[in-house]
Amino acid sequence: MKKDIHPDYHMIKVVMTDGTTFETRSTYGEAGASLNLDIDPTSHPAWTGGPTRLTDKGMVSKFNQKFGAFGLKK
């Protein structure tokens, strides 16, 4: 293995969106740095089971109305 090619692995503090913190090892920043999260499991609907939005609702029908049978020969 080559020497001096790997980043420094050190302890950092992670700050969640609700203000709670924990320490973990990472290559982020310098030793003792703080990583402030914008999205985390306590606030994101993917983890909390919050309301979901169907972004493709009606997209197929809209496509069919716009393009119809474009390119289909009968």
LINJO-V556644 format. One line per field, one symbol per residue. phi: phi as a letter, one per 40 degrees, with the letter a starting at -180 (. if undefined). psi: psi as a letter, one per 40 degrees, with the letter a starting at -180 (. if undefined). burial: # if it has 24 or more other ideal C-beta (glycine too) atoms within 12 Angstrom, else .. A space follows every 50 residues. Layout:
# LINJO-V556644
phi = ???
psi = ???
burial = ???
This chain:
# LINJO-V556644
phi = .ccgbcccbacbbbbcccgcbabacaccfbdgcbbcccbaccbcdcbcgc cbbccbcgccccccccbfcdgcbb
psi = hiifeiihhihihhhideeiiiiihiehaiheihhhhdhieeehdddefa hihheeheddddddddebfhehh.
burial = ...........#...................................... ........................
